[in-house]
Amino acid sequence: MAKHKLIVNPVSGRGAGGRSIPEIERWMKELGLDFDLVQTERPWHAAELAAQAAKDGFDVVVAAGGDGTANEVLNGLMRAKASGTDKSAFGVLCVGRGNDLAFGMGIPIGIEAGCRNLAQGNRHRVDVGKVIGGLYPDGRYFGNGVGIGFDAVVGFEALKLKFLSGFPSYIVAALKTIFLYYRAPMVRIQTDDAAVEVPSLMVSVMIGRRMGGGFMMAPHAASDDGLFDLCQVGYVNRLRIFLLMMKFMSGTQEGHKAVRMGRTKAITVTAIEGALPAHADGETLCVDGTQLAMEILPQQIDVVCSDVR
């Protein structure tokens, strides 16, 4: 029988993580799953717990929280892999706000569905990204995407909202950000086969398809193709930003004159004018960075999932 290490972030989703523990334990027991549950106590604790769980021989290490918790657990597993431990699969129980990383990896939303997914135990090997720069000069791993510019500021603003959660919080934050961050700084973008200097309101470097709980940055992305899907938005005035948001919600932005899509194995974004606010899987990389370098690491880790994306 597979052994599961459940790493619960009790403050995830404004306390939803802690409140979900009785339900998680009930479903894990009802489904006859072998598990050990532990709660995080501080930032980056989930990464430490995940790395130790991998070394202790757990078959599946499960993040119970939002995108930030999932990202930390992913980082812990990747660091364990770098030290020679590569037997633990990655699982997620979604109790956070956006759950974009789980969506991109084909992991179902909801505690019951998530536990049943663990019980089925289907695995699929997926790509992982690594970003160097900002607060992480030695690098940080990510499983869904890096957002630079507008969408990063949206995430920062969404965290400030105390009266909303989930996708509605990102909508309100996006409307607010239109009036805070609407200029497109000049950046240099180096990909596998080209280098351009362009004004960029936003650069999204995606493994998954979605950010912000409902914005389809890369509607055709696959988590196992060994490539980043890129979405770069140039100068757009305030009204057109709002209209373009609607296209991102439906994943129909490709073809818009301000939007450039593409694929690459590596990308470096450098600020020529201004600075780079950025996040990885919703976690802050920098508020005013100058350069971020990202590379795709193909087929790195097994994910317990029900729907291969």
C-alpha positions in Angstrom: 0.0 0.0 0.0 1.3 3.4 -0.9 2.3 5.7 1.9 1.1 9.3 1.7 2.7 12.3 3.5 0.1 15.1 3.7 1.5 18.5 4.2 -1.2 20.9 5.2 -0.9 24.7 5.2 -3.4 25.7 7.9 -3.5 29.4 6.8 -4.0 28.6 3.1 -7.2 30.1 1.7 -7.6 32.4 4.7 -7.8 29.4 7.1 -9.5 27.0 4.8 -6.5 24.7 5.0 -6.8 24.2 8.8 -10.5 23.9 8.7 -10.2 21.2 6.0 -8.2 18.8 8.1 -11.1 16.8 9.6 -12.6 16.3 6.2 -9.3 15.3 4.7 -8.7 12.7 7.4 -12.2 11.4 7.1 -11.9 10.8 3.3 -8.4 9.4 3.6 -9.6 6.9 6.2 -12.8 6.0 4.4 -10.8 5.3 1.2 -8.4 3.1 3.2 -5.3 5.2 2.4 -2.1 5.0 4.5 -1.2 8.5 5.5 0.7 10.8 7.9 -0.5 14.4 8.2 1.6 17.3 9.3 0.9 21.1 9.3 3.3 23.8 8.2 4.4 26.4 10.7 6.2 29.0 8.6 7.1 30.0 5.1 9.2 27.4 3.2 8.4 24.8 5.9 6.4 22.8 3.3 9.5 22.5 1.1 11.6 21.3 4.1 8.9 18.7 5.0 8.5 17.5 1.4 12.3 17.0 1.0 12.4 15.0 4.3 9.3 13.0 3.4 11.0 12.0 0.1 14.1 10.9 2.0 11.9 9.0 4.5 10.5 6.9 1.6 7.0 8.1 1.3 5.5 7.0 -2.0 3.4 10.2 -2.5 4.0 13.6 -0.9 0.8 15.7 -1.0 0.4 19.5 -0.7 -2.9 20.4 0.9 -3.3 24.1 0.3 -3.2 26.6 -2.6 -0.7 27.2 -5.3 2.0 28.5 -2.9 1.9 25.3 -0.8 2.0 23.2 -3.9 4.9 25.2 -5.2 6.9 24.7 -1.9 6.2 21.0 -1.9 7.3 20.8 -5.5 10.5 22.6 -4.6 11.1 20.2 -1.7 10.7 17.2 -4.0 13.0 18.7 -6.7 15.7 19.4 -4.1 15.4 15.8 -2.8 15.7 14.6 -6.4 18.9 16.7 -6.8 20.3 14.9 -3.8 19.5 11.5 -5.3 16.0 10.7 -4.0 13.5 10.4 -6.8 10.9 7.9 -5.8 8.1 10.1 -4.4 5.2 11.2 -6.5 3.6 14.7 -6.1 0.0 15.0 -5.1 -2.3 18.0 -4.4 -5.4 18.5 -2.3 -6.9 21.8 -3.4 -8.0 24.0 -0.5 -6.5 27.3 -1.6 -7.7 30.2 -3.8 -6.5 29.8 -7.4 -5.4 26.1 -7.7 -3.9 26.9 -11.1 -1.0 24.5 -10.6 -3.4 21.6 -9.9 -5.6 22.6 -12.9 -2.6 22.5 -15.2 -1.5 19.1 -14.0 -5.0 17.5 -14.3 -5.6 17.3 -10.6 -9.3 17.6 -9.6 -10.6 20.4 -7.3 -12.2 19.6 -4.0 -11.2 17.4 -1.1 -13.3 14.4 -1.8 -12.3 14.4 -5.5 -8.7 14.9 -4.5 -8.7 12.0 -2.1 -10.3 9.7 -4.6 -7.7 10.8 -7.1 -5.0 9.7 -4.6 -6.8 6.4 -4.1 -6.8 5.7 -7.8 -3.0 6.5 -7.9 -2.7 7.2 -11.6 0.7 8.8 -12.3 1.9 11.0 -15.1 5.4 12.5 -15.5 5.5 16.2 -16.1 7.9 19.0 -16.8 9.2 21.5 -14.2 10.5 25.0 -14.7 13.4 26.7 -13.0 13.7 30.5 -12.6 16.8 32.3 -11.5 16.7 36.0 -10.4 15.0 38.4 -8.1 14.8 36.9 -4.5 16.2 33.6 -5.8 19.7 34.0 -7.3 20.2 30.2 -6.9 16.8 29.4 -8.5 13.3 28.4 -7.6 11.3 25.6 -9.3 7.7 26.1 -10.6 5.1 23.8 -12.0 2.6 26.1 -13.5 4.1 29.4 -14.6 6.0 32.6 -14.1 4.1 35.9 -14.5 6.0 39.1 -15.2 4.4 42.5 -15.1 0.6 43.1 -15.0 -0.5 39.7 -13.9 2.2 39.7 -11.1 0.8 43.0 -9.8 -2.7 41.5 -10.0 -1.6 38.7 -7.7 0.0 41.1 -5.3 -3.2 43.1 -5.1 -5.4 40.1 -4.7 -3.5 39.1 -1.6 -4.5 42.5 -0.1 -8.2 41.8 -0.5 -9.7 40.6 2.8 -13.3 40.4 1.7 -12.9 38.2 -1.4 -11.2 34.9 -2.3 -10.8 32.7 -5.3 -11.3 34.0 -8.9 -13.5 37.0 -7.8 -10.5 38.4 -5.9 -8.4 38.3 -9.0 -11.1 40.0 -11.0 -11.3 42.9 -8.5 -7.5 43.0 -8.2 -7.2 43.1 -12.0 -9.5 46.1 -12.3 -7.6 47.9 -9.6 -4.3 47.1 -11.3 -5.5 48.7 -14.5 -5.2 52.0 -12.7 -1.9 51.1 -10.9 0.2 49.3 -13.6 -0.9 50.1 -17.1 2.4 51.3 -18.7 4.4 48.8 -20.7 8.1 49.0 -19.7 10.7 48.2 -22.4 12.2 44.7 -21.9 14.6 42.5 -23.8 13.3 39.0 -24.4 15.8 36.2 -25.3 14.3 32.9 -26.4 15.8 29.8 -28.1 15.9 31.4 -31.5 15.4 35.1 -31.2 16.0 38.3 -29.1 13.7 41.2 -29.2 13.4 44.5 -27.4 9.7 45.4 -27.0 7.4 47.2 -24.6 5.7 44.6 -22.5 2.7 45.0 -20.2 3.0 41.4 -19.4 5.1 38.3 -20.1 3.7 34.9 -19.0 6.0 31.8 -19.1 3.7 28.8 -18.8 3.9 25.1 -18.3 0.2 25.0 -17.3 -2.7 26.8 -19.0 -4.2 29.1 -16.4 -3.2 31.8 -13.9 -5.3 33.9 -11.4 -8.0 31.2 -11.0 -9.5 31.7 -14.5 -7.2 33.6 -16.9 -6.2 31.2 -19.7 -2.7 32.5 -20.4 -1.7 29.5 -22.5 -4.9 27.6 -23.5 -3.0 25.1 -25.6 -0.1 24.4 -23.2 0.8 20.8 -22.2 2.5 19.9 -19.0 4.7 17.2 -20.6 5.9 18.6 -24.0 9.3 19.9 -22.9 8.4 23.5 -23.8 7.2 26.7 -22.2 4.2 28.4 -23.8 4.8 32.1 -23.9 2.3 35.0 -23.9 3.6 38.5 -24.3 1.4 41.6 -24.3 2.7 44.9 -25.6 1.3 48.4 -25.1 -2.4 48.5 -24.4 -4.4 51.5 -23.1 -6.6 51.1 -20.1 -9.8 50.5 -21.9 -8.2 47.8 -24.1 -6.7 46.2 -21.1 -10.2 45.6 -19.7 -11.4 44.3 -23.1 -8.4 42.1 -23.4 -9.1 40.6 -19.9 -12.3 39.2 -21.3 -10.3 37.4 -24.0 -7.9 35.9 -21.5 -10.8 34.6 -19.5 -12.0 32.7 -22.6 -8.5 31.9 -23.9 -9.2 33.7 -27.2 -6.4 36.3 -27.0 -4.3 34.8 -29.7 -4.5 36.9 -32.8 -5.0 40.2 -30.9 -2.5 42.7 -32.3 -1.0 43.4 -28.9 -0.5 39.7 -28.1 2.4 37.5 -29.1 2.3 33.7 -28.4 5.2 31.3 -28.8 7.1 28.3 -27.4 10.7 27.9 -26.2 12.9 25.8 -23.9 14.5 28.8 -22.3 13.8 32.5 -21.9 15.5 35.4 -20.3 13.6 38.7 -19.6 15.6 41.8 -18.9 14.3 45.2 -17.9 15.7 48.0 -20.2 13.5 50.6 -18.7 11.6 50.3 -15.4 11.6 47.1 -13.3 10.1 43.6 -13.3 7.5 42.6 -10.8 7.2 38.8 -11.0 5.8 35.7 -9.4 6.2 31.9 -9.8 3.1 29.9 -9.2 1.7 32.9 -7.3 4.8 33.2 -5.1 6.7 36.5 -5.2 9.9 36.4 -7.2 10.6 40.1 -7.1 8.8 43.5 -6.9 11.4 45.4 -8.8 13.7 42.9 -10.4 16.0 43.5 -13.4 16.4 40.1 -15.0 14.8 36.7 -14.8 16.1 33.6 -16.6 13.9 30.5 -17.0 14.5 27.0 -18.4 12.3 24.0 -18.8 13.3 20.7 -17.2 11.5 18.0 -19.2 9.8 14.9 -17.6 11.0 15.6 -14.0 8.5 14.4 -11.6 5.5 12.0 -11.3 2.2 13.6 -10.5 -0.9 11.7 -9.2 -3.6 13.0 -11.5 -6.8 11.9 -13.1 -6.7 14.0 -16.3 -3.4 14.3 -18.2 -3.1 17.8 -19.7 
